[in-house]
Amino acid sequence: MIVELEKTYKNQTETSHLSTFGQFFTPFEVAVFMCRWVMQENNNQKIYDPAFGLGSFYFAAKSLSENIKFSGMEIDNKIYKFFNKNFSNQDSITINCNSYFKVWEKKYEAIVCNPPYMRFQKFKDRKKVFSDFEKKLNVKLIGYTNIASAFLIKSLSELKYNGRLAYIMPLEFLNTGYGELVKHHLLKSNKLKVLIQIIPEKEVFPDVTTSIGIILVHNNNTDDSVKFYSISNTKNLTKILSKKPKYSIGSSQLSPNNKWMSFFKEETLRLDRKNLLPLSYYGAFTRGIATGANSFFSLSSSKYKELGLPRSTLKYCITKSAQIRSNILTTDDIQKMEENNSNIFILDVNNKNYNKKVKKYILYGERKGFHLRYLTSKRKPWYKIEEREPAPILFGVFSRNTFKVIRNYSSALSLTCYHGFYPNIFGQTFMNMLFLYFHSKACYTILQKNTRIYGDNLKKFEPNDLNELLVPHPNWFSQYTDKYWNSEMNFFKCNNALSNKVESLFNSLIK
């Protein structure tokens, strides 16, 4: 029944509408598993769903008990009307068409939810919601908090003592800064009991590009072990809790400040700690330049000449990750990009190079509304970009099977497709050594612990993730001569890969 209902609704609804409301529907077998969890304690017969949608959890709960009393909230009037049109005579269900964030101070004995999947940029009325969280719950949400995480924190506050909760949502918060607050509330009063990672996530939500998992909570204030499971087939969910977890740890031993994604993996690393220290000892990664309007600021050679812009208003800048084809970037590479008419320039206007042609282009940008975008509207003047120096090492923000690390010998800056490493005075002499280490299998293995994993095994790195990376100690590097490291660097330049000898050397850091 629910499958046909979803199919009919999707056929009648534009993709843009589904995206606007973050609508991804829960497979029936997953909904049954989650409902069984929340109904387990004291045979709960009253269930609340703060993001009702098409009622996947209602039908799942009904299949488990005919006596169920189901209530919920749904903000989307279109899907609300669609459901009522098809199921208007359901006396066991009460749905309120409203925003979940407008109803406070209620408590529930069983909560089940598949919250909207939207990034924080699309979080409507975010300021008002954040303000209400602070007033009602004394919780100060971080700016990057997405709507699913806000749903979860609110639901945790509404769960009655001995009540149960089941959420299916993106698991990226387990490795993010904003996620520390979410993890804090999951651990509060020892609520969190189980985390289940679903791989591949496409089996559950074919259209998502983020990691997916199920969160199981029991508000019994008992320091039970938190169990981490990983599952590849949702049909096996019925027996998952009777099996040995990938990892099990007492909730009092878990820290919200740590990254938890690694707990879904059975393997553990034994590192040569005495020869490792955080990368921040040598310097720091900083995100690339965020213009807020790349189509305005990034220009090709022919474009800036057509506009009559002075060459002094332009700086070389990598504007797309794919522009770099090799792991070594030289001035010759940049000049070839310029000759090929690639968008290899970024507009950098100051008082000295501001003239009539520049003014004309800026007025064009204002007519197009570039100055009203989120980032540009916060700058004065709006066309003033961040000041940066070329970074000697660039690190790709996204990767799948390996890292994209570039040794930058050119004067090119980078937009946000790369993070740039800026060494301190001490770290300047270690650039080639660190670059080689970044390309090692040992580094790849160690960095997995600091990685945010999205859909299709897509990995994303934030500057802080990289700055916490364990790298060789200066004394370890110094065991080998400068001549040795120069030789290895020359080998890499010729072969675009590490030699077996240095690969083995780095591997010795992992026992």
C-alpha positions as a printed NumPy array, in Angstrom:
array([[  0.   ,   0.   ,   0.   ],
       [  2.645,   2.519,   1.07 ],
       [  4.808,   1.738,  -1.989],
       [  1.948,   2.544,  -4.377],
       [  1.116,   5.662,  -2.373],
       [  4.678,   6.943,  -2.667],
       [  4.831,   6.127,  -6.374],
       [  1.592,   8.028,  -7.054],
       [  2.721,  11.015,  -4.998],
       [  6.107,  11.22 ,  -6.742],
       [  4.46 ,  11.039, -10.166],
       [  2.25 ,  13.993,  -9.217],
       [  4.996,  16.053,  -7.579],
       [  7.862,  18.017,  -9.095],
       [ 11.377,  17.045,  -8.075],
       [ 11.991,  20.632,  -6.945],
       [  9.153,  20.304,  -4.41 ],
       [ 10.587,  17.07 ,  -3.007],
       [ 13.967,  18.779,  -2.706],
       [ 12.558,  21.927,  -1.077],
       [ 10.996,  19.89 ,   1.723],
       [ 13.826,  17.329,   1.914],
       [ 11.431,  14.439,   1.265],
       [ 12.944,  10.937,   1.129],
       [ 10.542,   8.143,   2.046],
       [ 11.359,   5.317,   4.435],
       [ 11.331,   1.739,   3.057],
       [  8.686,  -0.377,   4.761],
       [ 11.056,  -2.978,   6.274],
       [ 13.129,  -0.152,   7.825],
       [  9.997,   1.529,   9.189],
       [  8.844,  -1.764,  10.736],
       [ 12.218,  -2.276,  12.43 ],
       [ 12.159,   1.238,  13.889],
       [  8.55 ,   0.998,  15.049],
       [  9.209,  -2.344,  16.691],
       [ 11.997,  -0.68 ,  18.707],
       [  9.848,   2.202,  19.988],
       [  6.866,  -0.072,  20.739],
       [  8.975,  -2.562,  22.662],
       [  8.994,  -0.836,  26.066],
       [  5.764,  -1.421,  28.001],
       [  4.114,  -2.338,  24.705],
       [  3.87 ,   1.339,  23.679],
       [  0.691,   1.939,  21.703],
       [  1.033,   5.708,  21.258],
       [  3.577,   6.835,  18.684],
       [  4.515,  10.324,  17.517],
       [  6.162,  11.218,  14.202],
       [  7.338,  14.864,  13.825],
       [  7.823,  14.525,  10.028],
       [  4.852,  12.404,   8.953],
       [  5.203,  12.567,   5.156],
       [  3.136,   9.771,   3.602],
       [  2.873,   7.793,   6.825],
       [  5.5  ,   5.058,   6.364],
       [  5.789,   4.657,  10.125],
       [  2.044,   4.728,  10.629],
       [  1.524,   1.789,   8.259],
       [  4.49 ,  -0.038,   9.792],
       [  3.16 ,   0.433,  13.34 ],
       [ -0.315,  -0.626,  12.219],
       [  1.149,  -3.846,  10.831],
       [  2.548,  -4.577,  14.302],
       [ -0.54 ,  -3.655,  16.311],
       [ -4.094,  -2.837,  15.281],
       [ -4.576,  -0.915,  18.534],
       [ -1.939,   1.696,  17.745],
       [ -2.706,   5.389,  18.287],
       [ -0.579,   7.479,  15.974],
       [ -0.06 ,  11.25 ,  15.929],
       [  2.313,  13.427,  13.993],
       [  3.297,  16.716,  12.381],
       [  3.714,  17.588,   8.708],
       [  4.78 ,  21.026,   7.462],
       [  4.099,  20.409,   3.753],
       [  0.484,  21.203,   2.951],
       [  0.692,  19.376,  -0.406],
       [  1.672,  16.01 ,   1.042],
       [ -0.711,  16.546,   3.981],
       [ -3.665,  17.005,   1.611],
       [ -2.547,  14.088,  -0.538],
       [ -2.532,  11.728,   2.45 ],
       [ -5.901,  12.935,   3.768],
       [ -7.443,  12.541,   0.332],
       [ -6.399,   8.901,   0.23 ],
       [ -6.886,   8.069,   3.935],
       [ -9.482,  10.427,   5.347],
       [-11.25 ,   7.908,   7.601],
       [ -8.412,   6.754,   9.811],
       [ -9.651,   7.067,  13.407],
       [ -6.331,   5.813,  14.813],
       [ -4.327,   8.761,  13.494],
       [ -4.099,  12.516,  14.162],
       [ -1.869,  14.67 ,  11.957],
       [ -1.281,  18.385,  12.466],
       [ -0.236,  20.409,   9.399],
       [  2.346,  22.679,  10.994],
       [  6.064,  23.174,  11.526],
       [  7.558,  20.88 ,  14.166],
       [  9.537,  23.866,  15.448],
       [  6.378,  25.818,  16.289],
       [  5.042,  23.354,  18.859],
       [  6.866,  23.087,  22.181],
       [  6.564,  21.655,  25.693],
       [  4.972,  18.328,  24.789],
       [  6.194,  14.898,  25.864],
       [  5.891,  11.528,  24.12 ],
       [  6.505,   7.935,  25.12 ],
       [  7.541,   6.791,  21.647],
       [  8.984,   8.901,  18.812],
       [  9.886,   7.667,  15.354],
       [ 11.086,   9.899,  12.542],
       [ 12.689,  10.299,   9.14 ],
       [ 13.435,  14.052,   9.325],
       [ 13.814,  16.317,   6.263],
       [ 17.231,  16.063,   4.606],
       [ 18.331,  19.613,   3.934],
       [ 21.643,  21.408,   4.328],
       [ 21.796,  24.283,   6.778],
       [ 21.728,  26.83 ,   3.913],
       [ 18.163,  25.717,   3.079],
       [ 16.996,  25.738,   6.688],
       [ 14.044,  28.176,   6.496],
       [ 13.416,  30.51 ,   9.445],
       [ 16.722,  29.33 ,  10.871],
       [ 17.254,  32.44 ,  13.027],
       [ 13.8  ,  32.115,  14.623],
       [ 14.26 ,  28.372,  15.2  ],
       [ 17.702,  28.859,  16.732],
       [ 16.325,  31.565,  18.996],
       [ 13.487,  29.285,  20.147],
       [ 15.946,  26.487,  20.91 ],
       [ 17.874,  28.859,  23.143],
       [ 14.722,  30.086,  24.918],
       [ 12.915,  26.764,  25.263],
       [ 15.776,  24.292,  25.731],
       [ 18.714,  26.503,  26.68 ],
       [ 20.468,  25.019,  23.65 ],
       [ 22.591,  27.196,  21.388],
       [ 22.666,  25.602,  17.952],
       [ 25.77 ,  26.07 ,  15.791],
       [ 25.295,  27.793,  12.428],
       [ 26.101,  24.662,  10.404],
       [ 23.443,  22.559,  12.15 ],
       [ 21.209,  20.95 ,   9.533],
       [ 17.473,  20.53 ,   9.944],
       [ 17.666,  16.774,  10.641],
       [ 19.996,  17.345,  13.599],
       [ 17.728,  20.077,  14.965],
       [ 14.779,  17.659,  14.721],
       [ 16.718,  15.04 ,  16.679],
       [ 17.778,  17.384,  19.495],
       [ 14.199,  18.611,  19.933],
       [ 12.804,  15.054,  19.939],
       [ 15.326,  13.94 ,  22.555],
       [ 14.068,  16.733,  24.83 ],
       [ 10.461,  15.559,  24.345],
       [ 10.971,  11.906,  25.195],
       [  9.307,  10.769,  28.421],
       [ 11.266,   8.812,  30.984],
       [ 11.547,   5.184,  29.859],
       [ 10.378,   6.273,  26.411],
       [ 12.   ,   5.141,  23.178],
       [ 13.054,   6.931,  20.022],
       [ 14.144,   5.772,  16.566],
       [ 15.507,   8.154,  13.906],
       [ 16.846,   7.464,  10.435],
       [ 19.001,  10.333,   9.204],
       [ 22.415,  11.391,   7.811],
       [ 25.298,  10.28 ,  10.031],
       [ 27.733,  12.994,   8.959],
       [ 27.182,  14.742,  12.308],
       [ 29.198,  11.965,  13.973],
       [ 32.373,  13.482,  12.523],
       [ 31.54 ,  17.213,  12.383],
       [ 31.981,  20.198,  14.664],
       [ 28.269,  20.988,  14.894],
       [ 27.676,  17.304,  15.603],
       [ 29.368,  17.575,  18.999],
       [ 26.218,  19.235,  20.355],
       [ 24.02 ,  16.494,  18.872],
       [ 26.214,  13.763,  20.378],
       [ 26.141,  15.555,  23.734],
       [ 22.335,  15.332,  23.8  ],
       [ 22.373,  11.702,  22.676],
       [ 24.664,  10.837,  25.578],
       [ 22.778,  12.979,  28.085],
       [ 21.107,  10.745,  30.683],
       [ 22.636,   7.741,  28.854],
       [ 19.925,   7.821,  26.196],
       [ 21.837,   6.477,  23.184],
       [ 21.802,   2.691,  22.827],
       [ 22.429,   1.76 ,  19.184],
       [ 23.825,   3.305,  15.989],
       [ 23.382,   1.4  ,  12.717],
       [ 25.217,   2.506,   9.582],
       [ 23.553,   1.433,   6.324],
       [ 25.973,   0.704,   3.467],
       [ 25.254,   1.246,   0.647],
       [ 22.889,   4.091,   1.508],
       [ 21.401,   3.927,  -2.024],
       [ 19.474,   0.82 ,  -0.988],
       [ 17.416,   2.948,   1.386],
       [ 17.395,   6.36 ,  -0.289],
       [ 18.459,   6.098,  -3.966],
       [ 18.623,   9.871,  -4.43 ],
       [ 20.697,  10.917,  -1.414],
       [ 24.413,  11.721,  -1.397],
       [ 25.144,  11.347,   2.279],
       [ 25.779,   8.599,   4.803],
       [ 22.612,   7.1  ,   6.304],
       [ 22.018,   5.436,   9.63 ],
       [ 19.466,   4.507,  12.279],
       [ 19.666,   5.921,  15.804],
       [ 18.   ,   3.991,  18.631],
       [ 17.405,   5.666,  22.009],
       [ 15.963,   4.443,  25.308],
       [ 15.512,   7.125,  27.97 ],
       [ 16.085,   4.831,  30.953],
       [ 19.164,   6.597,  32.406],
       [ 21.108,   3.327,  32.413],
       [ 24.748,   3.325,  31.326],
       [ 24.338,   0.5  ,  28.84 ],
       [ 26.949,  -0.083,  26.176],
       [ 26.414,   1.898,  22.985],
       [ 26.526,  -0.593,  20.12 ],
       [ 27.762,   0.29 ,  16.632],
       [ 26.531,  -1.85 ,  13.736],
       [ 27.09 ,  -1.712,   9.997],
       [ 24.653,  -3.393,   7.618],
       [ 24.634,  -3.864,   3.846],
       [ 21.134,  -5.278,   3.41 ],
       [ 18.13 ,  -3.782,   5.199],
       [ 16.343,  -7.122,   5.02 ],
       [ 18.749,  -8.268,   7.727],
       [ 17.633,  -5.534,  10.115],
       [ 15.257,  -7.83 ,  11.965],
       [ 18.172,  -9.831,  13.432],
       [ 20.845,  -7.14 ,  13.635],
       [ 20.485,  -6.423,  17.364],
       [ 21.051, -10.069,  18.249],
       [ 24.417, -10.087,  16.497],
       [ 27.812,  -8.951,  17.703],
       [ 28.299,  -5.236,  17.017],
       [ 31.32 ,  -3.787,  15.221],
       [ 32.098,  -1.892,  18.397],
       [ 30.596,  -1.608,  21.871],
       [ 31.44 ,   1.011,  24.494],
       [ 29.794,   2.389,  27.651],
       [ 28.067,   5.707,  27.004],
       [ 30.016,   7.288,  29.872],
       [ 33.222,   6.447,  27.996],
       [ 32.12 ,   8.106,  24.751],
       [ 33.116,  11.729,  24.194],
       [ 31.032,  14.098,  22.04 ],
       [ 34.305,  15.769,  21.006],
       [ 35.585,  12.644,  19.282],
       [ 34.735,  11.461,  15.778],
       [ 32.552,   8.352,  15.924],
       [ 32.425,   7.105,  12.323],
       [ 35.497,   4.945,  12.899],
       [ 33.514,   2.857,  15.426],
       [ 31.633,   1.247,  12.532],
       [ 34.884,  -0.4  ,  11.424],
       [ 36.212,  -3.465,  13.177],
       [ 39.87 ,  -2.791,  12.47 ],
       [ 41.844,  -0.701,  14.933],
       [ 45.127,   1.078,  14.283],
       [ 48.209,   0.617,  16.415],
       [ 50.274,   3.698,  15.722],
       [ 53.869,   4.529,  16.503],
       [ 52.715,   7.403,  18.716],
       [ 56.163,   8.49 ,  19.831],
       [ 57.014,   9.367,  16.217],
       [ 53.711,  11.097,  15.384],
       [ 52.217,  14.453,  16.258],
       [ 49.383,  16.678,  14.925],
       [ 49.96 ,  18.45 ,  11.614],
       [ 49.214,  21.751,  13.379],
       [ 52.8  ,  21.559,  14.731],
       [ 54.021,  22.485,  11.228],
       [ 51.301,  24.971,  10.251],
       [ 47.63 ,  24.843,   9.328],
       [ 45.219,  24.159,   6.503],
       [ 42.793,  26.946,   5.63 ],
       [ 39.827,  26.639,   3.297],
       [ 40.117,  28.206,  -0.144],
       [ 38.699,  31.593,  -1.051],
       [ 34.901,  31.738,  -0.832],
       [ 33.688,  34.383,  -3.281],
       [ 29.952,  33.837,  -2.838],
       [ 29.529,  34.306,  -6.606],
       [ 32.085,  32.325,  -8.598],
       [ 30.435,  33.057, -11.936],
       [ 31.131,  36.773, -11.353],
       [ 34.608,  36.585,  -9.845],
       [ 36.213,  33.797, -11.893],
       [ 37.299,  34.813, -15.386],
       [ 39.173,  33.511, -18.404],
       [ 41.811,  35.41 , -20.347],
       [ 39.456,  36.207, -23.235],
       [ 36.669,  37.259, -20.855],
       [ 38.66 ,  39.798, -18.858],
       [ 40.115,  41.244, -22.091],
       [ 36.631,  41.504, -23.597],
       [ 35.506,  43.384, -20.48 ],
       [ 38.547,  45.657, -20.685],
       [ 39.579,  44.886, -17.107],
       [ 43.155,  45.821, -16.154],
       [ 45.473,  42.837, -15.689],
       [ 46.27 ,  44.273, -12.246],
       [ 42.716,  43.4  , -11.11 ],
       [ 43.323,  39.702, -11.662],
       [ 45.173,  36.983,  -9.793],
       [ 45.849,  33.441, -10.876],
       [ 43.455,  31.132,  -9.067],
       [ 42.339,  27.499,  -9.314],
       [ 38.571,  27.824,  -9.644],
       [ 37.676,  24.136, -10.178],
       [ 39.28 ,  20.975,  -8.842],
       [ 39.474,  19.369, -12.295],
       [ 41.724,  22.146, -13.612],
       [ 44.688,  20.43 , -11.953],
       [ 45.59 ,  17.183, -13.74 ],
       [ 48.875,  16.416, -11.984],
       [ 50.032,  16.338,  -8.38 ],
       [ 52.688,  18.955,  -9.175],
       [ 51.482,  22.433, -10.179],
       [ 53.982,  24.77 , -11.875],
       [ 53.89 ,  28.214, -13.456],
       [ 54.003,  26.513, -16.878],
       [ 50.83 ,  24.587, -15.998],
       [ 49.044,  27.805, -15.076],
       [ 50.143,  29.507, -18.298],
       [ 48.85 ,  26.566, -20.343],
       [ 45.477,  26.898, -18.604],
       [ 45.497,  30.592, -19.499],
       [ 46.291,  29.797, -23.146],
       [ 43.455,  27.239, -23.181],
       [ 41.083,  29.984, -21.994],
       [ 40.302,  28.245, -18.723],
       [ 38.786,  30.302, -15.905],
       [ 42.148,  30.648, -14.216],
       [ 41.748,  34.212, -12.947],
       [ 39.927,  35.692,  -9.994],
       [ 38.887,  39.339,  -9.76 ],
       [ 40.701,  41.217,  -7.002],
       [ 39.734,  44.896,  -6.923],
       [ 41.399,  47.519,  -4.749],
       [ 41.656,  51.299,  -4.735],
       [ 44.703,  51.301,  -7.   ],
       [ 43.208,  49.273,  -9.864],
       [ 39.628,  50.589,  -9.714],
       [ 38.774,  52.351, -13.013],
       [ 35.797,  52.935, -15.334],
       [ 35.875,  49.415, -16.798],
       [ 36.01 ,  47.887, -13.342],
       [ 33.135,  50.096, -12.188],
       [ 31.092,  49.06 , -15.23 ],
       [ 31.626,  45.367, -14.441],
       [ 30.721,  45.858, -10.788],
       [ 27.505,  47.649, -11.795],
       [ 26.744,  44.702, -14.087],
       [ 27.197,  42.394, -11.094],
       [ 24.779,  44.475,  -9.043],
       [ 22.175,  44.394, -11.821],
       [ 22.465,  40.596, -11.751],
       [ 22.044,  40.608,  -7.966],
       [ 25.454,  39.151,  -7.109],
       [ 25.85 ,  41.684,  -4.306],
       [ 22.724,  40.328,  -2.567],
       [ 23.971,  36.785,  -2.106],
       [ 24.703,  35.414,   1.345],
       [ 28.478,  35.992,   1.447],
       [ 28.684,  39.07 ,  -0.752],
       [ 25.979,  40.857,   1.241],
       [ 28.136,  40.579,   4.364],
       [ 31.227,  42.181,   2.768],
       [ 31.941,  45.887,   2.435],
       [ 32.385,  46.48 ,  -0.408],
       [ 30.69 ,  43.325,  -1.64 ],
       [ 33.293,  42.738,  -4.386],
       [ 36.246,  42.703,  -1.975],
       [ 37.511,  39.123,  -1.766],
       [ 39.558,  37.521,   0.997],
       [ 43.286,  38.209,   1.024],
       [ 45.415,  35.088,   0.605],
       [ 48.894,  34.043,  -0.394],
       [ 49.539,  31.028,  -2.631],
       [ 49.643,  27.852,  -0.507],
       [ 52.591,  25.475,  -1.137],
       [ 50.327,  22.444,  -0.659],
       [ 46.715,  22.129,  -1.815],
       [ 44.403,  19.396,  -0.522],
       [ 41.214,  18.47 ,  -2.395],
       [ 38.063,  18.95 ,  -0.31 ],
       [ 36.347,  15.862,  -1.758],
       [ 37.718,  12.448,  -2.672],
       [ 36.619,   8.853,  -3.105],
       [ 39.395,   6.284,  -3.375],
       [ 42.397,   8.496,  -2.691],
       [ 43.368,  12.052,  -1.801],
       [ 44.064,  14.852,  -4.242],
       [ 47.17 ,  16.542,  -2.855],
       [ 49.028,  19.119,  -4.938],
       [ 52.516,  20.523,  -4.485],
       [ 51.999,  24.1  ,  -5.639],
       [ 55.081,  25.777,  -7.114],
       [ 52.995,  28.426,  -8.892],
       [ 51.537,  31.765,  -7.776],
       [ 47.972,  30.465,  -8.055],
       [ 45.479,  30.852,  -5.241],
       [ 42.51 ,  28.492,  -4.887],
       [ 38.773,  28.716,  -4.387],
       [ 37.02 ,  26.369,  -1.956],
       [ 37.634,  23.275,  -4.116],
       [ 40.965,  22.997,  -2.266],
       [ 42.214,  23.691,   1.23 ],
       [ 45.611,  25.371,   1.364],
       [ 48.378,  24.461,   3.804],
       [ 50.246,  27.456,   5.226],
       [ 53.39 ,  26.423,   7.111],
       [ 54.705,  28.261,  10.13 ],
       [ 58.383,  29.314,  10.176],
       [ 59.412,  25.915,  11.464],
       [ 57.277,  23.969,   8.993],
       [ 58.592,  25.654,   5.84 ],
       [ 61.551,  23.263,   5.577],
       [ 59.283,  20.191,   5.748],
       [ 56.989,  20.905,   2.772],
       [ 58.31 ,  18.174,   0.476],
       [ 58.427,  15.624,   3.293],
       [ 54.819,  16.337,   4.322],
       [ 53.702,  16.305,   0.692],
       [ 55.189,  12.834,   0.217],
       [ 53.6  ,  11.643,   3.453],
       [ 50.173,  12.915,   2.323],
       [ 50.466,  10.58 ,  -0.668],
       [ 51.33 ,   7.501,   1.404],
       [ 49.017,   4.613,   2.193],
       [ 49.864,   5.149,   5.859],
       [ 48.487,   8.689,   5.736],
       [ 45.374,   7.49 ,   3.923],
       [ 44.783,   4.872,   6.625],
       [ 45.31 ,   7.274,   9.525],
       [ 43.189,  10.023,   7.996],
       [ 40.188,   7.686,   7.712],
       [ 39.538,   8.403,  11.391],
       [ 39.089,  12.111,  10.62 ],
       [ 36.966,  11.712,   7.496],
       [ 33.344,  12.646,   6.884],
       [ 31.802,  10.025,   4.607],
       [ 28.884,  10.9  ,   2.349],
       [ 27.026,   8.869,  -0.289],
       [ 28.884,   6.517,  -2.67 ],
       [ 31.878,   6.577,  -0.286],
       [ 32.445,  10.256,  -1.05 ],
       [ 34.793,  11.7  ,   1.558],
       [ 34.907,  15.327,   2.62 ],
       [ 37.676,  17.01 ,   4.559],
       [ 37.445,  20.173,   6.616],
       [ 40.569,  22.181,   7.564],
       [ 40.331,  21.086,  11.2  ],
       [ 40.068,  17.43 ,  10.146],
       [ 43.388,  17.827,   8.356],
       [ 45.051,  19.905,  11.07 ],
       [ 44.373,  17.094,  13.56 ],
       [ 45.963,  14.525,  11.249],
       [ 48.896,  12.663,  12.828],
       [ 52.083,  13.188,  10.823],
       [ 55.729,  12.205,  11.392],
       [ 57.685,  13.998,  14.106],
       [ 60.557,  16.265,  12.919],
       [ 63.031,  13.886,  14.581],
       [ 61.6  ,  11.016,  12.535],
       [ 62.021,  12.973,   9.289],
       [ 65.528,  13.987,  10.368],
       [ 66.677,  10.365,  10.578],
       [ 67.058,  10.636,   6.825],
       [ 69.155,  13.226,   5.024],
       [ 67.93 ,  16.138,   2.928],
       [ 69.578,  14.39 ,  -0.014],
       [ 67.336,  11.366,   0.58 ],
       [ 64.128,  13.411,   0.706],
       [ 65.154,  15.443,  -2.373],
       [ 65.785,  12.207,  -4.218],
       [ 62.344,  10.864,  -3.251],
       [ 60.729,  14.119,  -4.321],
       [ 62.434,  13.922,  -7.71 ],
       [ 61.229,  10.321,  -8.056],
       [ 57.659,  11.475,  -7.372],
       [ 57.921,  14.283,  -9.953],
       [ 59.052,  11.784, -12.585],
       [ 56.594,   9.002, -11.728],
       [ 53.697,  10.835, -10.076],
       [ 53.869,   8.228,  -7.308],
       [ 55.921,   7.305,  -4.254],
       [ 58.788,   4.866,  -4.499],
       [ 58.282,   1.494,  -2.813],
       [ 61.086,   2.383,  -0.441],
       [ 59.501,   5.547,   0.983],
       [ 56.048,   3.914,   0.978],
       [ 57.451,   1.16 ,   3.173],
       [ 59.134,   3.761,   5.356],
       [ 55.855,   5.554,   6.058],
       [ 54.099,   2.234,   6.634],
       [ 56.463,   1.575,   9.553],
       [ 54.488,   4.232,  11.477],
       [ 51.556,   1.82 ,  11.607],
       [ 52.281,  -1.271,  13.662]])
